[in-house]
Structures are given as C-alpha cells and as structure tokens.
Amino acid sequence: MRELFAVGCLLIGGWCLMRGLRSVLLGLRSRSWPEVNGVIRKAKVLTSRSSEGDDVSWQELEYTYSVGGRPYRGTRVRIGVPAKLASSGEPSQLFRRGERVPVYYSRSRPSVSALRRGTSPFVLITLITGGVVLWVGVGLLR
C-alpha cells in the first residue's frame, strides 16, 4: 500500500512540475510574441464565497482576434494564472465587453494567446506543490 501511495505521489508531483515548467517556458516565450488588436466579447464578473466566508470575485473573459485573416478566440489573461485569479481586483482593472485590447499570440501556434506577457507568480504554487509531493513520494520509496 505504501508503494502505491508513493507511486501516486511521484506521478502527481511530476505532473505538477511539468505543468509548472511548461507555464514558465511559455510565459518566457510570450515576452517576444507579436501583438494584434482584439476585442473583449465576454466579460462577466463571477462571485463565490471563500472558505473564510468572504466574497471572492473574478472575471470570466473571452476575447477575439485575428492573425493572417483567420479568426481566433482566447480566454487567458496571463500564462500561469488560474481563471479564478486572472482578473480579480478593483473595478477599474476589469475588462469591459466591447473593449479593444492588445492580444499577444504565439507565432508557431496563433491559437495560443494572452492579454498580458510573461509568467504569473502563481505558477510558483504549482512548482512548489509538485516539488513537495514528489519529495514525499521519493521519501516513501526509501
């Protein structure tokens, strides 16, 4: 049973690390992505209650843009940011439906885009979690 749990930790920890590293690399690449004009098509503010009983708001977004005459849609604000944390904050920071925004896209895969360049610090949570779970798995195998 212990070995099975250890293997599970190794798989989950490895997956978290790979996902985090992929986000870091993609975020670094996004710094040189070209920019096109896009339009916010959906900008809905959602609210839920946190475990402490506080209201937590975030914005569900969808934007459209075109590259080489081909239309695309995106939902990502920044690489490595969970959707619920993507654009919470002051009302002045929220996107508005119909608003024109710069969209940054991957030259090799124009369907991969973001409204902000770079990697979010939130990706560190994924990397740390993956490292700890992997460490636990290795420790269980000893």
KAPE-V215415 format. One record per pair of residues at least 24 apart in sequence whose ideal C-beta (glycine too) atoms are under 8 Angstrom apart, sorted by the first residue. I is the first residue (numbers start at 1). J is the second residue. If there is no record, write none. Layout:
i->I j->J
i->I j->J
//
This chain:
i->2 j->140
i->3 j->140
i->3 j->141
i->5 j->140
i->6 j->137
i->6 j->138
i->6 j->140
i->6 j->141
i->7 j->137
i->8 j->137
i->9 j->133
i->9 j->134
i->9 j->136
i->9 j->137
i->9 j->140
i->10 j->134
i->10 j->137
i->10 j->138
i->10 j->141
i->12 j->130
i->12 j->133
i->13 j->129
i->13 j->130
i->13 j->131
i->13 j->132
i->13 j->133
i->13 j->134
i->13 j->135
i->13 j->136
i->13 j->137
i->14 j->130
i->14 j->134
i->15 j->130
i->16 j->126
i->16 j->127
i->16 j->129
i->16 j->130
i->16 j->133
i->16 j->134
i->17 j->126
i->17 j->127
i->17 j->130
i->17 j->131
i->17 j->134
i->18 j->130
i->19 j->126
i->19 j->130
i->20 j->80
i->20 j->123
i->20 j->124
i->20 j->126
i->20 j->127
i->20 j->130
i->21 j->127
i->23 j->79
i->23 j->80
i->23 j->119
i->23 j->120
i->23 j->123
i->23 j->126
i->24 j->80
i->24 j->119
i->24 j->123
i->24 j->127
i->26 j->79
i->26 j->80
i->26 j->112
i->26 j->119
i->27 j->78
i->27 j->79
i->27 j->80
i->27 j->117
i->27 j->118
i->27 j->119
i->27 j->120
i->27 j->123
i->28 j->118
i->28 j->119
i->29 j->106
i->30 j->79
i->30 j->104
i->30 j->106
i->30 j->114
i->30 j->117
i->30 j->118
i->30 j->119
i->31 j->117
i->31 j->118
i->33 j->104
i->33 j->105
i->33 j->106
i->33 j->107
i->33 j->113
i->33 j->114
i->33 j->117
i->34 j->104
i->34 j->105
i->34 j->107
i->35 j->102
i->35 j->103
i->35 j->104
i->36 j->65
i->36 j->66
i->36 j->67
i->36 j->102
i->36 j->103
i->36 j->105
i->37 j->65
i->37 j->100
i->37 j->101
i->37 j->102
i->37 j->103
i->38 j->63
i->38 j->64
i->38 j->65
i->38 j->74
i->38 j->100
i->38 j->101
i->38 j->102
i->38 j->103
i->38 j->113
i->38 j->115
i->39 j->63
i->39 j->64
i->39 j->65
i->39 j->98
i->39 j->99
i->39 j->100
i->39 j->101
i->40 j->95
i->40 j->96
i->40 j->97
i->40 j->98
i->40 j->99
i->40 j->101
i->41 j->73
i->41 j->97
i->42 j->97
i->43 j->94
i->43 j->95
i->43 j->96
i->43 j->97
i->43 j->99
i->45 j->94
i->56 j->84
i->56 j->88
i->57 j->88
i->58 j->83
i->58 j->84
i->58 j->85
i->58 j->86
i->58 j->87
i->58 j->88
i->59 j->86
i->59 j->87
i->59 j->88
i->59 j->94
i->59 j->95
i->61 j->86
i->61 j->87
i->61 j->95
i->61 j->115
i->63 j->95
i->63 j->101
i->63 j->103
i->63 j->115
i->65 j->103
i->65 j->105
i->65 j->113
i->67 j->105
i->67 j->110
i->68 j->110
i->70 j->110
i->72 j->105
i->72 j->110
i->72 j->111
i->72 j->113
i->74 j->103
i->74 j->111
i->74 j->113
i->74 j->114
i->74 j->115
i->76 j->113
i->76 j->114
i->76 j->115
i->77 j->114
i->77 j->115
i->77 j->116
i->78 j->114
i->78 j->115
i->78 j->116
i->78 j->117
i->78 j->118
i->78 j->119
i->78 j->120
i->79 j->114
i->79 j->118
i->79 j->119
i->79 j->120
i->79 j->123
i->80 j->119
i->80 j->120
i->80 j->122
i->80 j->123
i->80 j->126
i->81 j->120
i->81 j->122
i->82 j->122
i->85 j->122
//
